[in-house]
Amino acid sequence: MPAPSPASLTIDLEALAANYRTLEAVGGVPVHPVVKADAYGLGAVACAGRLMREGARTFFVARTREGESLRAGLGPGPAIYVLDGCLTGRAARMREADLRPVVNTPAQLAEWQAAGGGRCGLQIDTGMNRLGFRAQDAPEPFDGLDLVLSHLACADAPSEPMNGRQREAFALTAARYPGTVRSFANSGGVFLGRDYGFDASRPGICLYGGGPEGRPDPRIRPVATFAAEVLQVRDVPAGESVGYSRGFVADAPRRIATVAAGYADGVLRSYSPRGQVGVRGVLRPITGRISMDVCAVDVTGLDVAVGDPVELFGPNRMLDEAASAAGTVAWELLTSVGARVPRRYVG
């Protein structure tokens, strides 16, 4: 039996399910969850399995290997689309695992059809210039095509005119493929209005607790709680420093807690000096530079002891706020939580 870890990531599956229901209600169309990158670090099989209980039957991953792992965990039944598409030499593996490529280029389409074809999606590039066919280069309808999608570039900025331009471009191109499922809205797109929904949405970050505009949203429940234990508490006199390179110098006597989470666990070094964590129901600053295995927190005036929990993000330190303090976004913060941090499921 493995030894307990002083840091953990707790995933509230009921909160995940509640966010799924919210996204379905707001968007007005079925939700097809994005569970790539191991469900943003929260565990794809566990999260997808819970979402299947809510009615989800179609999932999106990025890589073939992710799709194979998800199929092994979920078994036959749900549709699993691979956003990378059908890369050279992957068609046989995809067919064996009953995966559906989202074809992005003529070469991918040819690769898939040469292997016998089958159900697949088609990505249309409506302006993001990342993956997919430009509208003028999109192929004629073909056997096996059951999904057409595109991706919003600025959905977290509702007033951005590009959102409307992309929507119109997608509507025009998708009309060339009658009978297919049209999927356009990502997490932010769900909240742009029901005319962005088409037939199915593909949310990711909002399922896992991030807001649609990069800040907390009362409609979205926190799903993940990243916490770590206090390893040691010490008094630091005025004038002494904490951590590498004297990253923090005490201007007065301070009480400092050393916490069992560092950048190897997903506490980004960029948290210094703006990071705050939850300690006994209040936010306290991270002091000094983040180390590989630990960070230091100013707990002056609090009754803190060894073994007490410190919340890096969760209900008391919202994911988007923690990401902003680190100069990044919720997507990166979630996927940065290290593999040595055990995942624990509740709900």
C-alpha positions in Angstrom: 0.0 0.0 0.0 1.5 3.3 -1.0 2.4 5.8 1.7 0.1 8.8 2.1 1.2 11.9 0.3 1.5 15.4 2.0 -0.1 16.9 -1.2 -3.3 15.9 -2.9 -5.7 16.9 -5.7 -9.3 16.2 -4.7 -11.8 16.0 -7.6 -15.5 16.6 -6.8 -17.3 14.5 -9.3 -20.7 15.9 -8.3 -19.5 19.4 -9.0 -18.3 18.2 -12.3 -21.7 16.8 -13.1 -23.4 20.0 -11.9 -21.2 22.0 -14.3 -22.2 19.6 -17.1 -25.8 20.2 -16.4 -25.3 24.0 -16.3 -23.5 24.0 -19.6 -26.3 21.9 -21.2 -29.0 24.2 -19.8 -27.2 27.4 -20.8 -26.2 26.2 -24.3 -29.5 24.4 -25.0 -27.8 21.6 -26.9 -26.1 18.3 -25.8 -22.7 18.6 -24.2 -19.9 16.6 -25.7 -17.1 16.9 -23.1 -13.5 17.5 -23.9 -11.4 15.1 -21.8 -8.0 15.6 -23.5 -4.8 15.8 -21.4 -6.3 13.3 -19.0 -9.4 15.6 -18.4 -7.1 18.5 -17.8 -5.1 16.5 -15.3 -8.2 15.4 -13.3 -8.4 11.8 -14.7 -10.1 11.2 -18.0 -11.6 7.8 -17.2 -13.1 8.9 -13.8 -14.4 12.2 -15.2 -15.8 10.7 -18.4 -17.4 7.8 -16.5 -19.2 10.2 -14.2 -20.3 12.3 -17.1 -21.7 9.3 -18.8 -24.1 8.9 -15.8 -25.3 12.4 -16.8 -26.0 11.3 -20.3 -22.7 12.2 -22.2 -22.1 9.8 -25.0 -19.5 11.6 -27.1 -16.0 12.7 -25.9 -13.0 14.5 -27.4 -9.4 13.8 -26.8 -6.3 15.3 -28.6 -4.1 12.2 -29.1 -4.6 8.7 -30.4 -3.0 7.3 -27.2 -5.4 9.3 -25.1 -8.3 7.8 -27.1 -7.0 4.3 -26.6 -6.7 4.8 -22.8 -10.2 6.2 -22.6 -11.6 3.4 -24.7 -9.9 0.8 -22.4 -11.4 2.6 -19.4 -14.9 3.2 -20.7 -15.4 0.1 -22.8 -17.5 0.0 -26.0 -20.3 2.4 -26.6 -19.4 6.1 -26.3 -18.0 7.9 -29.4 -14.4 9.1 -29.0 -13.1 11.7 -31.4 -9.4 12.4 -31.8 -8.7 16.1 -32.5 -5.2 15.5 -33.9 -6.9 13.6 -36.7 -5.6 10.5 -38.5 -1.8 10.8 -38.5 0.4 8.7 -40.7 0.4 5.1 -39.6 -2.3 5.6 -37.0 -5.4 4.5 -38.9 -5.2 0.8 -37.9 -4.8 1.6 -34.3 -7.7 4.0 -34.4 -9.9 1.5 -36.0 -8.9 -1.2 -33.5 -9.8 1.1 -30.6 -13.0 2.3 -32.3 -11.8 5.9 -32.4 -13.0 8.6 -34.8 -10.4 11.0 -36.2 -11.3 14.6 -36.8 -9.6 15.0 -40.2 -7.8 18.3 -40.7 -6.0 17.9 -44.0 -6.4 16.1 -47.4 -3.6 13.8 -46.4 -5.4 12.7 -43.2 -8.6 12.1 -45.1 -6.7 10.0 -47.6 -5.0 8.0 -44.8 -8.3 7.3 -43.1 -10.1 6.3 -46.3 -7.2 4.1 -47.5 -7.5 2.1 -44.3 -11.2 1.5 -44.9 -12.6 4.7 -43.6 -15.5 4.8 -41.2 -17.1 7.3 -38.9 -15.0 10.5 -38.6 -15.2 14.2 -38.1 -14.1 17.2 -40.2 -12.5 20.3 -38.8 -13.1 23.6 -40.6 -10.7 26.5 -39.9 -12.8 29.6 -39.5 -10.0 32.0 -38.6 -7.9 30.5 -35.8 -5.3 29.2 -38.2 -4.4 26.2 -36.1 -6.0 23.0 -37.4 -8.5 22.2 -40.1 -9.5 22.8 -43.7 -10.0 26.4 -44.9 -13.6 26.8 -46.0 -12.6 27.1 -49.7 -10.6 23.9 -49.5 -13.1 21.8 -47.6 -13.8 18.4 -49.3 -17.1 17.3 -50.8 -19.3 15.2 -48.5 -18.0 11.7 -48.1 -19.1 8.4 -46.6 -18.5 8.1 -42.8 -18.6 11.8 -42.1 -20.9 12.4 -39.1 -19.5 15.5 -37.4 -18.3 18.9 -38.6 -16.6 21.3 -36.1 -14.7 24.5 -35.8 -13.0 26.3 -32.9 -13.5 29.8 -31.5 -10.4 31.8 -31.0 -11.8 34.5 -28.7 -14.7 33.0 -26.9 -13.5 34.3 -23.5 -14.0 37.9 -24.9 -17.7 38.2 -25.7 -17.4 41.6 -27.3 -14.7 40.5 -29.8 -16.1 40.8 -33.4 -14.2 37.8 -34.5 -16.6 35.5 -32.7 -19.5 36.6 -34.9 -17.3 36.3 -38.1 -16.3 32.8 -37.2 -19.8 31.8 -36.4 -21.1 33.0 -39.8 -18.2 31.3 -41.6 -18.9 28.0 -39.8 -22.6 28.2 -40.5 -22.0 28.7 -44.3 -19.5 25.9 -44.5 -21.3 23.4 -42.3 -24.4 23.7 -44.5 -22.5 21.8 -47.2 -22.7 18.7 -45.0 -26.4 18.0 -44.3 -27.1 15.3 -41.8 -23.9 15.7 -39.8 -23.7 17.0 -36.2 -22.4 20.5 -36.2 -20.3 21.5 -33.1 -18.9 25.0 -32.7 -19.1 26.3 -29.1 -16.3 25.6 -26.6 -16.7 26.6 -22.9 -16.7 30.3 -23.6 -18.8 29.8 -26.7 -21.6 28.2 -24.7 -22.1 31.5 -22.9 -22.1 33.6 -26.1 -25.7 32.7 -27.0 -27.7 29.8 -28.2 -27.0 30.7 -31.9 -23.5 29.5 -31.2 -24.6 26.1 -30.1 -25.6 24.5 -33.4 -26.1 20.8 -32.6 -23.6 20.1 -29.8 -21.1 22.0 -27.7 -17.6 20.9 -26.7 -16.7 22.5 -23.4 -13.5 21.8 -21.5 -12.4 24.2 -18.8 -15.9 25.1 -17.5 -16.5 21.5 -16.8 -13.5 21.5 -14.5 -14.2 24.7 -12.6 -12.8 27.5 -14.8 -14.9 30.4 -15.7 -15.9 31.1 -19.3 -14.1 34.5 -19.4 -11.0 33.6 -17.4 -12.4 34.7 -14.1 -14.7 33.0 -11.5 -18.3 32.7 -12.6 -21.0 31.9 -10.0 -22.6 29.5 -12.4 -19.6 27.3 -12.4 -18.7 25.2 -9.4 -15.1 24.5 -8.3 -14.2 20.9 -9.1 -10.5 20.5 -8.1 -8.9 21.2 -4.7 -5.1 21.2 -4.7 -4.0 21.1 -1.1 -0.8 20.3 0.8 0.3 19.9 4.4 2.4 22.2 6.6 5.8 20.5 7.2 7.3 23.0 9.6 6.5 26.4 11.2 9.2 28.8 12.2 9.7 32.4 13.4 11.8 34.6 11.1 13.3 37.7 12.7 13.2 41.1 10.9 16.0 41.3 8.3 16.4 37.6 7.7 15.4 36.1 4.3 13.3 33.1 3.2 14.2 30.8 0.3 16.6 30.9 -2.6 18.4 34.1 -3.6 16.9 36.0 -0.6 13.6 36.2 -2.6 11.8 37.5 0.5 13.3 39.6 3.3 11.2 40.0 6.5 10.5 43.7 7.3 9.3 42.7 10.7 9.1 39.4 12.7 7.2 36.9 10.7 5.8 33.4 11.2 6.5 31.3 8.2 5.0 27.9 7.3 6.9 25.5 5.0 4.3 23.7 2.8 4.8 20.4 1.1 4.2 21.5 -2.5 6.6 23.0 -5.0 7.0 23.4 -8.7 7.4 19.6 -9.2 3.9 19.4 -7.9 2.4 22.2 -10.0 3.0 25.3 -7.8 4.4 27.4 -10.6 7.5 29.5 -9.8 5.7 32.5 -11.2 3.5 32.5 -8.1 6.3 34.5 -6.5 5.7 37.2 -5.3 1.9 37.5 -6.0 0.7 34.0 -5.0 -1.8 33.6 -2.2 -3.1 30.4 -0.6 -5.9 29.5 1.7 -4.9 28.9 5.3 -7.6 28.5 8.0 -10.2 30.2 5.8 -8.2 33.2 4.9 -5.8 34.0 2.1 -2.1 34.4 3.0 0.8 35.3 0.7 3.5 32.9 -0.6 6.8 34.3 0.5 10.2 33.9 -1.3 10.8 31.7 -4.3 9.0 28.4 -5.0 11.3 25.5 -4.5 11.0 22.1 -6.3 9.2 20.4 -3.3 8.1 23.2 -1.0 6.9 26.7 -0.8 6.8 29.2 2.1 3.7 30.9 3.3 3.4 33.9 5.7 1.1 32.8 8.5 1.9 35.6 10.9 -1.0 35.9 13.4 -2.6 32.6 12.6 -2.7 29.5 14.8 -1.0 27.1 12.3 0.6 23.7 13.1 2.5 21.0 11.4 0.0 18.8 9.4 -2.5 21.6 8.8 -3.8 21.8 5.2 -3.0 24.7 2.9 -5.2 25.2 -0.2 -3.3 26.1 -3.4 -6.6 26.4 -5.3 -10.1 25.2 -4.7 -13.3 26.6 -3.1 -11.4 29.1 -1.0 -8.8 30.1 -3.6 -10.6 30.0 -6.9 -8.8 28.4 -9.9 -9.0 31.4 -12.1 -7.8 33.8 -9.4 -4.9 31.5 -8.6 -4.0 31.3 -12.3 -4.1 35.0 -12.7 -1.8 35.5 -9.7 0.7 33.1 -11.4 0.4 35.1 -14.7 -1.2 32.2 -16.5 -4.6 30.6 -17.2 -6.7 28.0 -15.6 -6.0 25.4 -18.3 -2.2 25.6 -17.6 -2.6 25.5 -13.9 -4.7 22.4 -13.9 -2.6 20.5 -16.3 0.6 21.5 -14.4 -0.3 19.5 -11.3 2.4 16.9 -11.1 2.0 13.2 -11.5 3.3 12.5 -8.0 0.3 14.3 -6.5 -2.3 11.6 -5.9 -5.8 12.2 -7.2 -8.7 11.6 -4.8 -12.3 11.4 -5.9 -15.4 12.5 -3.9 -19.0 12.9 -4.9 
